[in-house]
């Protein structure tokens, strides 16, 4: 998993002192290999304990292990240009052409970063559970709900019994008809949406398998899920557009969709039949 990507995704979910360390590393990734905990703490005006805690929060045993992983990460990418793109904000006075370039860069980076943070073992587990599920309920709010609807249509194409509801009360009603042979697929980038959290808790109490697509940063929904799928988000001053999370989520959805289809001959036949039916209604 890309170290810089993980740091960027976790910035909003860590303490203010740890955030100082993370921001410095993102802005100066090539300098870290020459620093020890004392020097990095001094530069960021934090403490050695904060630096070590930051490294452990990322999943490393300590700062030396973190530095090694970061060096490997930098060796696999053009770190400087990548980080610049991550922080390339859209400004009110940008021309249409510049806005287009920045959005294109962000989307391209989101797709690439999604691949970097994908846990393919978890993804394979999701494919297995979705393929054999009796019922699949999709749940998401706002932009995540739009992505959930996209997956809902894809699952229908594959011949799966899929359901989608945006109203919390209806979601709970649907859960009342589900059991251990079913799957709740919840999409929440932050993993902190209260409505989705409550739905997940009910699903868990009924023995329903929960697949959660959230940010890689620790969050309540992710903690409850049986299967965890990672998405990324670039820091943006235009949060309402939800650009990169949506692109990241759709990328994961497409991975699941294609893998499910390739592993099941019946699903492939459903897709081909649907294509033929649609072709019959096109103007020739």
N, C-alpha and C positions, 0 to 999 in steps of 0.2 A: 504494500500500500504506500502511495506517495506521502512522504512526511510533510511536505509543504502543503499539500492538499488537505491533509488531516488538521494541521494547525489552523489553516484558514477557515475550515468548517467549524472549529471548536471555539473560535475567538469570543463569540457571544455567550458562551456557556461556561466560562471560567472566571476566576477572580480578577479584579482590576490589576493586581500586581503580576499575576501570571500572564495577563493580556499584554502587559508591557514587554515581557520576555518574548512572547509569541510574535508581536508586531515587529520587534527588532530583528528577529530571525527571518521573518518574511521579507523584510527590506534589505537585509544583509546576509543572505544565506551562505555566501562564499567566505565570510569572515569567521564563521562559527568554528571551523575546524582548528583554528589557531587560538581559541579561547578556552579557559577553564571556567569552573563554576564561579570562582571569585571574580574573575575579570568580567564575565557576562553580567553578574549581579551588580558590579560597580557601574558598568555602562548603562544598564537599564534602571539603576537606582532602586534595586530590589534587594534580595538577600540570596545567599547560596542555597538556603533551604527552599526558597521559591523556585529557583532554577531546577533543583533536583525534583521537586514536586511536579513541576511542569513536565519534565521528561517522563516521569512515572505516569502522569495523567494520560500521556500519549501511548502508554503501553510498554515503555522500556524499563529495564531494571535500574537504570541510572543514566547520568549524563554521558558517560563514555559510549554506551550502547546507542544512545540517541544520536551522538555526533557521527558514529559509524554509519548508521542508517541514512542520515542526512547526506553524507558524502556520497553514498551509493545512489541516492535519489538525484543528486545534482549531476552525477555522472551519466544518468539516463535521460536528462532533459536539458534544454537551454534555460537554466534557472532564471537568469536575469530577465529575459524577455517574457517568460511565463509569469513571473511575479508582477512585472509592469502591467501586463494585460489584466491580471486579477484586480489591480487597483486603478484601472483606467475608467474613471467615472464619466458619465454623460453630463455635460454641462448645458445650462439653458441657452447659451449662445452658440452651441455647436451647430455647424451646417448640417443639412440633411445627409450629405455624403459621409461626414464624420460620424454622425449618429449611426448610420448604416454599418460603417466599418467597426465601430465599437460593439454594437449588438452582435454582428457576425463573429467577431473575435470572442465575445463572451460565450456565445452558443457553441462554437467550436471547442473552446477550452472546457466548457461544461461536459460535453460528450467525452472528450479525452480523459478528463478527471474522473468521470463516472466509471470508465473502464479501469482506471488505476485503483479505485477504492472498492471495486466489486469483489465480493467474497464468493467465488464460484461454487464452493461447497454448499453455502447457504442457498445460492441460486438453484443448484441442482435439487436440493431438498424441497424448495418451493415448487419446482416443476413436477416432482413426484407427487406432492400433496395435492396440487391443483388438478393434475391429470386424473387422479383416482377419487377426487371429492364428489360426493353426491350432490351437494349444493355449494355454491360459492357466492358469498355476499361481499360486494365492494362497498367501501365506505370512505368518504373524504369530504371535506368542507372547503368552499371557495375554489381556488385554482386547483387544489388537490382533488376536488370533486370532479372537475373537468377531466383530469387525467384518469380518474377512476371510471368515468363514463367511457373513455376511449378503450380501456381494458375490458369493460363490460361488453362492448360491441365485438371486440376480438374474441372473447370467450364464447360468445354466441356463435360466431363463425366456426369455432372449433367444436361446436355441438355440446357445449357444457351448459348445465343448468345454473345460470348466473342471475344475480339480483343486484339492484342498486337503489339505494334510497338516500336522500339528502336530509330528510327530516329525522331528527333523533328518535322521536316516538315511534315512527315507522321502522326505523332500524332495530329498535328493541323488539317490536312486534315480529319482525322477520326472524330475529334470533330465537324467539320462542318456538319456532318450527324447526330449528336446527339442532344438531347433536354432534357426537364424536366423529361421524363420517363426513362432516362438513368443514368448510374453511371460511374464516373471516379474513379478508384482505383489506387492510386499512392503510391509507396513505395520509401522512401528516409530516410535512417536512421538518417542522420544529419538534414534533413528538410531544408537544405540550398542550394540544388542543383539548380542552376539558371534555367536550362532547364525545370526541373520539376515545379519550381515555376511559370514560364511563362505559362506552360500548364494548371496548376491549375487556374490561373487568367482568362484564356480564358474560361475554363469550367464554372467557376462561373458566368461569364458575360452572358453565354448562359442558365443559370438556371439548369445546370447539377449538380446532387448531387455528392459531392466530399468526398470520404473516403480516409483518409491519414493514412498510417502506418509509424510512425516515432518514434524517441527517445522520452522519456517522458519529456526531457528538452524543454523549450520554443523555438520555431523556426518558421520561416515565413510560411512554408507550413502548419504546424499544426494549426497556427492561422487562416488560410483561410478555412480550411476543415470544412465540416458539421458534419462529424463523425471522431473521433480521436482514433486510435488504438495504444497502447503503445508497444514499444520494448526496450530491454536493450542492453548494451554493457559493457564488462569488459575492464578495462584499459589494453592495451597490447602493447608490444614493437614490435610486428609483425603485424602492422595495415593492411598491404597489403593482409593478409590472410582473413581478415574480418570474423573471426571465429564466435564469439558469436552473432554479429548482424544477421548473416545469420541463425543461429540455432534459435534465438529468433523469427525472421520473419517467418520461416517455422512452428514454433510451433503455432503461431497465425493463419496462413493459414490453418493448420490442424483443429484447433478449428472451424473455419468458415465452412470449407468443411463438417465436420462430422455433425455439427448442422443443416446446410442447408439440408443435405441428410435425417436426422432423422425426420425433420419436413415436408417432402414432399414425399408422396408415389410414385409419378411419378419419382422423382429423384432416389429413391431407386431402382425402376424397371430398370432405365437406367444403374445403376451400376451393377446390377445382370446380365443384358443382356450382358454388356461389358465383364464381367468376363467369362461368358459362351463362348462368341465368341473367346476370347483370349485362353481359355483352348483348343479349337478345333485346334489351331495351334501349340500346344506344342507336343514335341516328347514323345511318350508313350513307 
